[in-house]
Amino acid sequence: MADKKLKIGVVGCGGIFKWAHLTAYARMDNVEIVALCDIVPGRAESMKEFAHATYNSDVLDNARCYTDFDEFIKDSDIESVDICTPNYLHSPFAVKSLEAGKHVFCEKPDSVSVADTEKMKAASEQAGKVLMVMRNNRHTDAAKKLKRMADAGEFGDLYCGRCGWVRRRGIPGKGGWFTTKAQSGGGPLIDLGVHMIDLAIYIMGNPTPVAVSGSIYSKFSDDTAEASSEHAAFGETASDGTFDVEDLAMGFIKFDNGACLQIEFSWASNIEEGDRNFVELRGSKAGFKWENSGTQAKIFSEAFGQLIDVNLNIDKNVQGHEGNLRHYVDVVLNGAKPDFEPQQGINMIKILSAIYESARTGHEVSLVD
Ligand SMILES: NC(=O)c1ccc[n+]([C@@H]2O[C@H](COP(=O)([O-])OP(=O)(O)OC[C@H]3O[C@@H](n4cnc5c(N)ncnc54)[C@H](O)[C@@H]3O)[C@@H](O)[C@H]2O)c1
């Protein structure tokens, strides 16, 4: 049993809470879930039975349930808020939580605009409370090993690479908030891009982005059977809803140290693969490819006078979302050094917003003031 438990209130009891955060909380002994909030009446309460049925866990049994965030945040028992709501609510909920003196763990993407992301960082500094945004792929075993090798110089100069998350068919919550720009901030670029671009930049050593260019397309917004959602676990579909975001984005990012990154993200496109994510970086001494949510990773180099490929030994029991939540709790309870800084979130949303801007104007966008 842990000496001290962090008292957490969760807002948003949809897909990511049920299938990742709750999975983790059911296995962690240093958290206590004291409150749950979901705008849909009865949904927060229904999570208690769900936790028993799915995870054989009583972790939610003592949680007070709310439908109104403003009532929930007044709950003085809550020390830390876990935000699992649609993207446009991340910043307002994070800011209100921090102003109420709570620490905040927030789902990705950080928020839907640079200004909103800056407000989150400012509120955290003002309150002197921790703000961390989910970067679950950093916490896969493969990513942790590759990061350690990169920091030790084993790849040499990581000077260029490619990353992406491409789906042949897999639009989350078609017609719902995911495909409504005002609520999501965009399509696969912001939804999936934040995962892979972050991982690439993190392993590269967080160089500062200086310029981007990109193009976006929306070819699968019609209600065809083939293009309908394969991602039923996330978001809710609405048959007569909105689809005003891209379904594919391609782009190019340049960094202050001369490095560059090619990117591609799709929820739907006519490609061979069903669903594939990857970060492939090339260094002067060696390169690597991290793939399929970190379940595969290979290193490419030259030794003994020949080209060599090394399959990384990966502990597949390490779950990225759980690892990230455990790290966050360690930061709040034990003062561990956070591996995420809010400025990294601002840089990320700057990149994504500038790619949308480049797609709109047809020109490269500079990120240098
Ligand atoms: N890290 C990952 O791998 C990952 C994967 C999927 C989703 N996400 C992120 O998690 C977040 C939620 O996504 P999801 O797939 O769970 O969506 P979802 O639509 O399945 O769940 C969102 C929940 O928030 C609730 N909600 C909406 N407005 C609310 C309000 N004003 N107050 C309280 N509750 C409210 C909804 O009723 C719903 O239950 C998004 O930001 C998404 O980008 C992250």
The ligand as an SDF file (V2000), in Angstrom:
LIG
                    3D

 44 48  0  0  0  0  0  0  0  0999 V2000
   -4.0240    9.5660  -25.5610 N   0  0  0  0  0  0  0  0  0  0  0  0
   -4.7440    8.8480  -26.3930 C   0  0  0  0  0  0  0  0  0  0  0  0
   -4.2920    7.8070  -26.8890 O   0  0  0  0  0  0  0  0  0  0  0  0
   -6.1400    9.2770  -26.7240 C   0  0  0  0  0  0  0  0  0  0  0  0
   -6.9990    8.4220  -27.4220 C   0  0  0  0  0  0  0  0  0  0  0  0
   -8.3090    8.8480  -27.6530 C   0  0  0  0  0  0  0  0  0  0  0  0
   -8.7420   10.0910  -27.2300 C   0  0  0  0  0  0  0  0  0  0  0  0
   -7.8760   10.9100  -26.5730 N   0  0  0  0  0  0  0  0  0  0  0  0
   -8.2860   12.2550  -26.1430 C   0  0  0  0  0  0  0  0  0  0  0  0
   -9.1730   12.1260  -25.0170 O   0  0  0  0  0  0  0  0  0  0  0  0
  -10.1610   13.1410  -25.0450 C   0  0  0  0  0  0  0  0  0  0  0  0
  -11.5320   12.4920  -25.0060 C   0  0  0  0  0  0  0  0  0  0  0  0
  -11.6670   11.6380  -26.1320 O   0  0  0  0  0  0  0  0  0  0  0  0
  -12.6720   10.3860  -26.1170 P   0  0  0  0  0  0  0  0  0  0  0  0
  -12.3220    9.5690  -27.2850 O   0  0  0  0  0  0  0  0  0  0  0  0
  -12.7100    9.8070  -24.7730 O   0  0  0  0  0  0  0  0  0  0  0  0
  -14.0530   11.1610  -26.4070 O   0  0  0  0  0  0  0  0  0  0  0  0
  -15.5130   10.6940  -26.0200 P   0  0  0  0  0  0  0  0  0  0  0  0
  -16.4270   11.5350  -26.8280 O   0  0  0  0  0  0  0  0  0  0  0  0
  -15.6080    9.2140  -26.0970 O   0  0  0  0  0  0  0  0  0  0  0  0
  -15.6290   11.0950  -24.4630 O   0  0  0  0  0  0  0  0  0  0  0  0
  -15.7070   12.4320  -24.0210 C   0  0  0  0  0  0  0  0  0  0  0  0
  -16.5970   12.4810  -22.7830 C   0  0  0  0  0  0  0  0  0  0  0  0
  -16.6290   13.8380  -22.3040 O   0  0  0  0  0  0  0  0  0  0  0  0
  -17.9710   14.1250  -21.9070 C   0  0  0  0  0  0  0  0  0  0  0  0
  -18.1900   15.5800  -21.9570 N   0  0  0  0  0  0  0  0  0  0  0  0
  -18.3680   16.3660  -23.0410 C   0  0  0  0  0  0  0  0  0  0  0  0
  -18.5700   17.6440  -22.6680 N   0  0  0  0  0  0  0  0  0  0  0  0
  -18.5100   17.6750  -21.3090 C   0  0  0  0  0  0  0  0  0  0  0  0
  -18.6540   18.7060  -20.3380 C   0  0  0  0  0  0  0  0  0  0  0  0
  -18.9080   19.9900  -20.6910 N   0  0  0  0  0  0  0  0  0  0  0  0
  -18.5460   18.3820  -19.0390 N   0  0  0  0  0  0  0  0  0  0  0  0
  -18.3230   17.0840  -18.6500 C   0  0  0  0  0  0  0  0  0  0  0  0
  -18.2020   16.0680  -19.5510 N   0  0  0  0  0  0  0  0  0  0  0  0
  -18.2710   16.3560  -20.8450 C   0  0  0  0  0  0  0  0  0  0  0  0
  -18.8240   13.3640  -22.9110 C   0  0  0  0  0  0  0  0  0  0  0  0
  -20.1640   13.1970  -22.4680 O   0  0  0  0  0  0  0  0  0  0  0  0
  -18.0420   12.0720  -23.0550 C   0  0  0  0  0  0  0  0  0  0  0  0
  -18.4820   11.1090  -22.1220 O   0  0  0  0  0  0  0  0  0  0  0  0
   -9.9050   13.9420  -26.3160 C   0  0  0  0  0  0  0  0  0  0  0  0
   -9.2040   15.1020  -26.0110 O   0  0  0  0  0  0  0  0  0  0  0  0
   -9.0590   13.0180  -27.1800 C   0  0  0  0  0  0  0  0  0  0  0  0
   -8.1900   13.7020  -28.0470 O   0  0  0  0  0  0  0  0  0  0  0  0
   -6.6010   10.5180  -26.3010 C   0  0  0  0  0  0  0  0  0  0  0  0
  1  2  1  0
  2  3  2  0
  2  4  1  0
  4  5  1  0
  4 44  2  0
  5  6  2  0
  6  7  1  0
  7  8  2  0
  8  9  1  0
  8 44  1  0
  9 10  1  0
  9 42  1  0
 10 11  1  0
 11 12  1  0
 11 40  1  0
 12 13  1  0
 13 14  1  0
 14 15  2  0
 14 16  1  0
 14 17  1  0
 17 18  1  0
 18 19  2  0
 18 20  1  0
 18 21  1  0
 21 22  1  0
 22 23  1  0
 23 24  1  0
 23 38  1  0
 24 25  1  0
 25 26  1  0
 25 36  1  0
 26 27  1  0
 26 35  1  0
 27 28  2  0
 28 29  1  0
 29 30  1  0
 29 35  2  0
 30 31  1  0
 30 32  2  0
 32 33  1  0
 33 34  2  0
 34 35  1  0
 36 37  1  0
 36 38  1  0
 38 39  1  0
 40 41  1  0
 40 42  1  0
 42 43  1  0
M  CHG  2   8   1  16  -1
M  END
$$$$
